[in-house]
Amino acid sequence: MKYQDKRSVLFVCLGNICRSPTAHGVFRALVEQRGMTHLIEIDSAGTAAYHIGNPPDHRSVTVARQRGYDLSDLRARQAISADFDHYDYILAMDKENLAELKSISPAGFQGHLGLFLDLAELELREVPDPYYGGPAGFDRVLDLVEAASEALLDRIAKELKQ
């Protein structure tokens, strides 16, 4: 881990407009609720450059807002190898994006690189991409992200003895 008394988390999906910004917004809200914003830095990115600079998909924003999460300030960016020098946790939404992250990960990365859902005790290991589906897919993503975010925050809180 990079810092003894702080942690940094990067959520990653393909385009950084649906799953990873949803995780970013949900995790940020949980961190704020627990009063840990001074201890945890949060960001999100995509493995592809399709949507750099764009806000999250309007469907992600709408579903998140309905549950009290604000994604309006988030903008898409692409994950880069320098992220591995900065983040303690780099969490992919699915196996394809995890493979892409592994391909740009420098040798000797000491942080946690893995699937986001593996941190929670869920039946699924991957957050399904809701982009080409209907509204129910965005609700499903939020359900999964909420559960995994709680598990991640519990893990970090234990590491930081909070």
C-alpha positions as CSV (number, residue, x, y, z in Angstrom):
1,M,0.0,0.0,0.0
2,K,1.3,3.4,-0.9
3,Y,0.3,5.3,2.3
4,Q,0.2,4.0,5.8
5,D,-2.7,6.2,6.8
6,K,-4.7,6.7,3.6
7,R,-6.0,4.6,0.7
8,S,-6.8,5.3,-2.9
9,V,-9.3,3.5,-5.1
10,L,-9.7,3.5,-8.9
11,F,-12.8,1.8,-10.4
12,V,-12.5,0.7,-14.0
13,C,-14.9,-0.4,-16.8
14,L,-14.7,-0.1,-20.6
15,G,-15.8,3.5,-21.4
16,N,-16.1,5.0,-17.9
17,I,-19.7,6.1,-18.5
18,C,-21.8,3.4,-16.8
19,R,-20.4,1.0,-14.3
20,S,-17.2,2.6,-13.0
21,P,-18.7,6.1,-12.5
22,T,-21.6,4.4,-10.7
23,A,-19.1,2.7,-8.4
24,H,-17.3,6.0,-8.0
25,G,-20.4,7.8,-6.9
26,V,-21.7,5.1,-4.6
27,F,-18.4,4.5,-2.9
28,R,-17.8,8.2,-2.5
29,A,-21.2,8.6,-0.8
30,L,-20.5,5.7,1.6
31,V,-17.1,7.1,2.4
32,E,-18.7,10.5,3.2
33,Q,-21.4,8.8,5.3
34,R,-18.7,7.2,7.4
35,G,-16.7,10.4,7.7
36,M,-13.7,8.9,6.0
37,T,-13.2,11.4,3.1
38,H,-9.9,12.5,4.4
39,L,-8.6,8.9,4.4
40,I,-9.8,7.7,1.0
41,E,-9.2,9.1,-2.5
42,I,-11.6,7.8,-5.2
43,D,-11.5,8.0,-9.0
44,S,-12.8,6.0,-12.0
45,A,-11.6,5.4,-15.5
46,G,-12.1,3.3,-18.6
47,T,-9.8,1.0,-20.5
48,A,-10.9,2.5,-23.8
49,A,-10.8,6.1,-24.9
50,Y,-14.3,6.2,-26.4
51,H,-15.8,8.8,-24.0
52,I,-12.9,10.9,-22.6
53,G,-14.3,14.1,-21.1
54,N,-17.9,13.0,-21.2
55,P,-20.3,12.8,-18.3
56,P,-21.7,9.4,-17.2
57,D,-24.5,7.9,-19.3
58,H,-27.8,9.7,-18.6
59,R,-29.4,6.4,-17.5
60,S,-26.7,5.8,-15.0
61,V,-27.1,9.3,-13.7
62,T,-30.9,8.9,-13.4
63,V,-30.9,5.6,-11.6
64,A,-28.1,6.8,-9.2
65,R,-30.0,10.0,-8.5
66,Q,-33.2,8.0,-7.7
67,R,-31.2,6.3,-4.9
68,G,-29.5,9.4,-3.7
69,Y,-26.2,9.3,-5.5
70,D,-24.8,12.2,-7.4
71,L,-22.7,11.5,-10.5
72,S,-23.0,14.9,-12.1
73,D,-19.4,16.0,-11.5
74,L,-17.8,12.9,-12.9
75,R,-16.1,12.9,-16.4
76,A,-14.7,9.9,-18.3
77,R,-11.0,9.4,-18.6
78,Q,-8.8,6.5,-19.7
79,A,-6.8,4.3,-17.3
80,I,-3.1,4.7,-17.8
81,S,0.0,2.8,-16.5
82,A,0.8,5.8,-14.2
83,D,-2.4,4.9,-12.3
84,F,-0.6,2.0,-10.9
85,D,1.9,4.3,-9.2
86,H,-0.9,6.2,-7.5
87,Y,-3.8,3.8,-6.6
88,D,-3.8,1.2,-3.9
89,Y,-6.9,-0.5,-5.2
90,I,-7.6,-0.8,-9.0
91,L,-10.9,-2.6,-9.4
92,A,-12.2,-3.8,-12.7
93,M,-15.9,-4.4,-13.4
94,D,-15.3,-7.5,-15.6
95,K,-12.6,-9.9,-16.7
96,E,-12.0,-8.3,-20.0
97,N,-11.2,-5.0,-18.4
98,L,-9.1,-6.7,-15.8
99,A,-7.1,-8.3,-18.5
100,E,-6.6,-5.0,-20.2
101,L,-5.4,-3.5,-16.9
102,K,-3.0,-6.3,-16.3
103,S,-1.5,-5.6,-19.8
104,I,-0.6,-2.0,-18.7
105,S,0.3,-2.8,-15.1
106,P,4.0,-2.2,-14.4
107,A,6.0,-5.0,-13.0
108,G,6.1,-4.9,-9.2
109,F,2.7,-3.3,-8.6
110,Q,2.2,-3.7,-4.9
111,G,-1.5,-2.7,-4.7
112,H,-4.7,-4.7,-5.2
113,L,-5.7,-5.3,-8.9
114,G,-8.8,-7.4,-9.2
115,L,-12.5,-7.7,-9.9
116,F,-14.6,-5.4,-7.9
117,L,-17.3,-8.0,-7.1
118,D,-14.7,-10.4,-5.7
119,L,-14.5,-8.2,-2.6
120,A,-18.1,-9.0,-1.8
121,E,-19.8,-12.4,-1.2
122,L,-22.0,-12.3,-4.3
123,E,-22.9,-15.0,-6.8
124,L,-21.6,-12.9,-9.7
125,R,-18.0,-12.0,-10.2
126,E,-18.5,-9.4,-12.9
127,V,-20.7,-6.3,-13.1
128,P,-22.7,-6.7,-16.3
129,D,-22.5,-3.8,-18.8
130,P,-25.9,-2.2,-19.0
131,Y,-25.2,0.0,-22.0
132,Y,-27.1,-1.9,-24.6
133,G,-29.9,-3.1,-22.3
134,G,-32.9,-1.5,-20.7
135,P,-33.4,0.4,-17.5
136,A,-33.4,-2.8,-15.4
137,G,-29.7,-3.3,-16.2
138,F,-28.8,0.0,-14.6
139,D,-30.7,-0.9,-11.4
140,R,-28.9,-4.3,-11.3
141,V,-25.6,-2.5,-11.7
142,L,-26.4,-0.3,-8.8
143,D,-27.5,-3.2,-6.6
144,L,-24.2,-5.0,-7.2
145,V,-22.1,-1.8,-6.8
146,E,-23.8,-1.0,-3.5
147,A,-23.0,-4.4,-2.0
148,A,-19.4,-4.5,-3.2
149,S,-18.8,-0.9,-2.1
150,E,-19.9,-1.8,1.4
151,A,-17.5,-4.7,1.4
152,L,-14.6,-2.6,0.1
153,L,-15.2,0.1,2.6
154,D,-15.3,-2.4,5.4
155,R,-12.0,-3.8,4.2
156,I,-10.3,-0.4,4.0
157,A,-11.7,0.6,7.4
158,K,-10.1,-2.5,8.9
159,E,-6.8,-1.7,7.2
160,L,-6.9,1.8,8.5
161,K,-8.3,0.7,11.9
162,Q,-11.3,2.9,11.6
